[in-house]
Amino acid sequence: MTGQGRGETSGAAGSVVTEIRSVNNRGLKIILRTSDSVSEFEPKMEALVRQHLHRGSVTVQVRFTPPPGADLPRINADVVRSYAEQLAQVADSLAMGDAVTSTNIDLAHLMQMPGVLESPSAGSQNRSADEQALAAKWSLIQESVESALDRFKQMRSDEAIAMAESIEQDMTLIQTRCEEIAKRSPQVVARYQERLRERIENALADNGLSAGDPVDLIREVQLFADRSDISEELTRLGSHLGLMRGVLAGDSAETASSESGSRGEAVGRKLDFIIQELNRETNTIGSKAGDAEIAEHVVEIKCAIERMRELVQNLE
């Protein structure tokens, strides 16, 4: 199923914007796009998404913005002081006098020396503070991802309702066509009997023979009726349609009464299996009936089944 959702959150640790988009896919494929500053949380992000989603090719983009100045490099004053003192000592040893003093040392050049600039976390002596900072950052990310997931699932829920209505229309069409086939089926046997009688009578008349034993005709018609009997297939089709309606209705009731984060068995997989059975019964009807009008109904049923198949393969 397709869908998208966006979540934003902010706090002392920074701000996070999460965008979730998906396209149809029978399984669940998650693509994470994050910056280096939050890449360490990717396993947690993926696990969080998998708790809520079970189908689709899902792209999750997370953008983290630290508070002002939080990510600026830190100047190691001790290193700068050491460089300055060493420069002064070198000047004294070379008898340069006042050529190098604290006033004419170029700080811009010193800033380019190794070890002067450090990352914000480098040299931290407070492990507890670092852990608290990471926990605060993850809390913001989690809140943002969950907010995006809530909006994403609401959009998919609206789409699922529309898809269920479309499936219901196709099931109604199939049921109507099955009723027409059931009406037509007895006429097929009667027409076969009439055609067979005419062919026998014409063949006998052409050869100057008397009429044959009617028992043979009845036996042949009965064999044809047995071979072309599709009553069981029509009954199973009706049963499968009822099962599909039950799955759709049951899933809707379960969704309405359960928590949004709880994981239920994907309804799409159930419907996908039922549709396979619908298609099998329809193919059997088409091969056994041997009638043009029934064949037309079978084609329409198969078209409806294919439309439903495309929908339920992505329905969750």
HUBELFEN-V929332 format. One record per pair of residues at least 4 apart in sequence whose C-alpha atoms are under 8 Angstrom apart, sorted by the first residue. I is the first residue (numbers start at 1). J is the second residue. If there is no record, write none. Layout:
i->[I,I]
j->[J,J]
This chain:
i->[1,1,1,1,1,1,1,1,1,1,1,2,2,2,2,2,2,3,3,3,3,3,3,3,3,4,4,4,4,4,4,4,5,5,5,5,5,5,5,5,5,5,6,6,6,6,6,6,6,6,6,7,7,7,7,7,7,7,7,7,7,8,8,8,8,8,8,8,9,9,9,9,9,9,9,10,10,10,10,11,11,12,13,13,13,13,13,13,14,14,14,14,14,14,15,15,15,15,15,16,16,16,16,16,16,16,17,17,17,17,18,18,18,18,18,18,18,19,19,19,19,19,20,20,20,20,20,20,20,21,21,21,21,22,22,22,22,23,23,23,24,24,24,24,25,25,25,25,25,25,26,26,26,26,27,27,27,27,28,28,28,28,28,28,29,29,29,29,30,30,30,30,30,31,31,31,31,32,32,32,32,32,32,33,33,33,33,34,34,34,34,34,34,35,35,35,35,36,37,38,38,41,41,42,43,44,45,45,45,46,47,48,49,49,50,51,51,51,52,52,52,52,54,54,55,55,55,56,62,66,66,67,70,71,71,72,72,73,73,73,73,74,74,74,74,75,75,75,76,76,76,76,76,77,77,78,79,79,79,80,80,80,80,81,82,83,83,84,84,84,85,86,87,87,88,88,88,89,90,91,91,91,91,91,91,92,92,96,100,100,101,106,107,108,109,110,111,111,112,118,121,124,126,127,128,129,130,131,132,133,134,135,136,137,138,139,140,141,142,143,144,145,146,147,148,149,150,151,152,153,154,155,156,157,158,159,160,160,160,161,162,163,163,164,164,165,166,167,167,167,168,168,169,170,170,170,170,170,171,171,171,172,173,173,173,174,174,174,174,175,175,175,176,177,177,177,177,177,178,178,178,179,180,180,181,181,181,182,182,182,183,184,184,184,185,185,185,185,185,186,187,188,188,188,189,189,189,189,190,191,192,192,193,193,193,194,195,196,196,197,197,198,199,200,201,201,202,203,204,204,204,204,205,205,212,213,214,215,216,217,218,219,220,221,222,223,224,225,227,228,228,228,229,229,230,230,230,230,231,232,233,233,233,233,233,234,234,234,235,236,236,237,237,237,237,238,239,240,240,240,240,241,242,243,243,244,244,244,245,246,247,247,247,247,248,248,249,250,251,251,252,253,254,255,255,258,266,266,266,267,267,267,268,268,268,268,268,268,269,269,269,269,270,271,271,272,272,272,272,273,274,275,275,275,275,276,277,278,278,279,279,279,280,281,282,282,282,282,283,283,284,285,285,286,286,286,286,289,289,290,290,291,292,293,294,295,296,297,298,299,300,301,302,303,304,305,306,307,308,309,310,311,312]
j->[22,23,24,25,55,56,156,159,314,315,316,21,22,23,24,56,156,20,21,22,23,152,153,155,156,19,20,21,22,151,152,155,19,20,21,148,149,150,151,152,153,155,17,18,19,20,147,148,149,151,152,17,18,19,144,145,146,147,148,149,151,15,16,17,18,144,147,148,15,16,17,140,141,143,144,14,15,16,140,15,140,67,66,67,133,136,137,140,64,65,66,67,137,140,64,65,66,67,140,62,63,64,65,140,141,144,62,63,64,144,60,61,62,63,144,145,148,60,61,62,145,148,58,59,60,61,148,149,152,58,59,60,152,56,57,58,59,56,57,58,55,56,57,314,29,55,56,57,313,314,55,56,313,314,54,55,56,57,53,54,55,56,57,58,55,56,57,58,46,57,58,59,60,57,58,59,60,42,46,59,60,61,62,59,60,61,62,38,39,42,61,62,63,39,62,63,64,40,64,42,64,45,138,46,47,48,49,142,145,50,51,52,53,149,54,261,262,263,149,261,262,263,266,316,314,315,316,314,141,70,71,71,120,119,120,119,120,117,118,119,120,117,118,119,120,116,117,118,80,115,116,117,118,81,116,82,83,115,116,84,110,111,116,85,86,87,110,88,102,105,89,90,91,100,92,100,101,93,94,95,96,97,98,99,100,96,97,100,104,105,105,110,111,112,113,116,116,117,116,122,130,130,130,131,132,133,134,135,136,137,138,139,140,141,142,143,144,145,146,147,148,149,150,151,152,153,154,155,156,157,158,159,160,161,162,163,164,315,316,165,166,167,311,168,248,169,170,171,308,311,172,245,173,174,304,305,307,308,175,241,304,176,177,301,304,178,300,301,304,179,238,241,180,181,297,298,300,301,182,234,297,183,184,297,185,294,297,186,231,234,187,188,293,294,189,229,230,289,294,190,191,192,289,291,193,221,224,225,194,195,196,221,197,217,221,198,199,200,217,201,217,202,203,204,205,211,206,207,208,209,210,211,209,210,216,217,218,219,220,221,222,223,224,225,226,227,228,229,288,288,289,290,288,289,234,285,288,289,235,236,237,281,282,284,285,238,281,285,239,240,281,241,278,281,282,242,243,244,274,277,278,245,246,247,274,248,271,274,249,250,251,267,270,271,252,267,253,254,255,267,256,257,258,259,260,262,270,315,316,271,315,316,272,312,313,314,315,316,273,312,313,316,274,275,312,276,309,312,313,277,278,279,305,308,309,280,281,282,305,283,302,305,284,285,286,298,301,302,287,298,288,289,298,290,294,295,298,294,295,294,295,295,296,297,298,299,300,301,302,303,304,305,306,307,308,309,310,311,312,313,314,315,316]
